[in-house]
């Protein structure tokens, strides 16, 4: 998908990670900042990629090797030069590239033992072909896709929670955060707030106000974490909607992941 011109689509702040990488590809950004940003993005997606490969039937050791090889090839300049212009969403780029490599390899060498001598096909050729990324071919493939989404959502949530906790630690209130964190995803009704109010020795109204602020800040941090993977501000609401859908189905996906 070609990147929309800046005149037609609002841009995110150039400090977002993927927009830094995109800007460097247009020779208007700092190459070193772009390199660091790409490393951070790849670290964020390491676990989703690993779990997706494992779910496609690879043994743990093979899946780890393939994940390492994927990111090495993914980070090559020749590929990124073409990819940056077509994918303003980092999640879409990395997932499409991963599906292409695994599904295409399976089509050409389905009889080969999983992980044995696997050679990835050219990512550059895939981009130049402008072919649509392959979709889930069967139930197992669809399950691998859901696991990728699960791991992506988990990383986004964990990053937001870690930043939120750091903020409360910096304010010298680690116990407050520990007591109030369960209310991030539950209601803040008076009966439920009575216990943390007692535990913290604070008035009920004060605790309810703290929970309200805590949840608002958490939502802001989630938005910021998602925005780090985008170069186009118009994609943010769609990505947040996707995140909410995944979070709503986490119990079902988690059960599937545990099988």
N, C-alpha and C positions, 0 to 999 in steps of 0.2 A: 504494500500500500504506500504510494508516494506520500512524502511529507507535505503537508499543506503549507502554502506560502504564508509568511508571517503577517501579510496584509489581510489575510482571510481568516486566520485562526490565532487567537490570543496565545502568547507564549508564557510558559512558566518562568520563574526566576532562573537566570543562568547558573545559579548555585545548585540547582538540582543535579543529581549525578549523571543521569542519562543526557540531559541537555548540555552538560559540560563535554561529554563524549561527542555528541552531535556537533557542537560548536567547533571542537577541535578538528573534526572531519571537514568542516568548511573553512578551516584555516583562520578562524576568528577567535580561537580560544587557546588557553595555555595547555600544551601537550602533556606536561607533567601532571597538572591537575586532572586532566582527562584520563591519564593512565591510572591515577589513584582512584578516581571515581569508578572506572571500569572494574578495577580490582575489588572494590567494595560491593559493586553490583553482583559480580561473579560469586563472591563469598555469600551474599544473600541468597543466591539461587543454587548454591552447591547442593544443599540437602534436597530441595525439590527435584533436581535433575537426578541425583543418586536414587531417590525413592522411585522415580518414574522408570529408570533403567532396571532396578530390582523387580519392579512389578511386571516388567516385560519378560521375566523368566531368567535373568542372569544371576549367577551366584554372587555372593557378597564381594568376594575378592575381585571377580571380573567386573562387577558393577562399579567398584571404586576405581579400577584402572580405566574403565571407559569414561567415567565422569571426568577424571583427570585429563584424559586425551581430548574429550569434547571441549573443555574449556581452553586448552592449549590451542586447538584449531579454531575455536570460536574467536579467540582474542587476536588472531593474526590480522595484520593491517589490511591485507588484500581483501579479506572478507568484510571487515568492518567498514572499509571505504564505501562499499556498495550497500551494506546493510543499514548504515546510519540514516541514509536518505529515505529508505522505504519503511522503516519501522519506528515511529515515534513512541511506541510502547515497548519497553524492554522485555516485559513478560511475554508479549506476543512473538517477539523476535526469537528469544531463546527457546520457547516452547516449539515454535514452528521449525526451527533449525534442528532441534533434538528429534522431533517426530520424523522429519525428513530422513535424517541419517539412519535411525533405527528401522523404520518401516521399509525404506528403500533397500537397506542391506538385507532385511529379512526376505524381501521379494527376490533378490538376486542370489541369495545364498542360504535359503531356508533349511537346506539339509546339513549345513555346517554346524558343528557343535557350538552352542552358545558361548561366546567369549573367546573361541579359539581362533587366533590369527585375524581378528576383526580389523578390516581396513575401511575407514570412513570414506564415503564418496565426497566429491568436492562440494563444499558449501557455496563456493563462488558460482559453480555451474547451476546449482539450484536457484540462486538469486537471479542469474541471467536468464534462466528459462521462464521466470515469472509464473511458474505453475503454482496452483493452489496447494497449500500444505495438506498432506493426507490427513483424513479424519479417522476416528476410531473405527477399526474394521470389524471388531467383535466385542463381546462382553469383557474379555480380559483387557483389551486395549482401552475400552471406556473406563474400566476400573483404574488403569494406570493413569489416565487423564485426571480422574477424580483425586487420586493420591497426590499428583503434582499440585493440584489446586489446594488440597489440604495442607501440604507442606509449605506452599507459598503463603497461605493465610496465617499459618502458625508462626512463620518467621516475621511477618508484618506485625502481628500481635505482640510477639515476644520483644521485638525491637521497641515498639511503642511503650510497652510495660516497663522495659528496662530504663528508658529515658524518663518515664514518669517517676519511677522509684528514685532515680538519681536526683531528680528535682526535689523530692521530699527529703532525701538524705542531706542534700545541700542546705535545706532549711532546718536541719537538726530534728526532724520528726519521723524517724524510721518506724517507731511504734505506731504512730498515727496511720502511716501508709499500710502497714501490715494488718491493722484492724479494719481499715476501711476498704481495702482492695476488693474483698468479696462483693462489695456493693457496686462495682463497676458494671456488672451484668445482671444485677438484681434490683428490685425496687427499693425505694428509700422511704417506705411508709413508716409512720411513727412507731408501731409495735416492733418492727424489725430494727429500727434505729435505737431502741432502748438499750439493748445489750452493749453495742459499741459506745454509747454515751456513758454508760456505767463504767465500762472498761477504761475509758479515757478520762473519766472524771469531768466531763463537759456537759453543758446543758443540751437537751434534746434538739432544740432549734439550731444550735451551733453545729452539731454533728450533721444534721440534715443539710445545712448550707455547705459544709465541707464536702459532703458526698456529691452534691450538685456540681460544685466546682471541679471536683476530682473527675467526674464523668465527662464534663465539658472539655477539660484539658486532655483527657484520654482520646476523645473523638478528634480533637485537633491534631494530636500526635499521630494518630492513625492516618489522617489525611496527609500529613507531611511525609510519613513513611511511604505511602503509595505514590505521592507526587515525585519522590526521588527516582522512580523508575520511568518517568514520563518526560517527553520533550514538548508536548503540546497540552496546554491547559484544557482544551476542549475534551480531552480524553479522561479527565479526572473523575467526573461523575459516573461514567461507565465503569471505570475501574473500581470505584467505591461500591457501586451497585453489585459488581461481581464479587467483591469481598464480602458484602453483607449476605449474599446468597450462599456463599461457602460457609460462613460462620453459622448461618441458620441451619445448615445441614451437617454440622460437625459431628453430632452423635452418630449419625448414619455412616459418615465417611470413616470415623474413628473405628467403628465396629468392623468395617470392611478392611481397614488397614491392619487390624489385629488378627485377621484370619491367617 
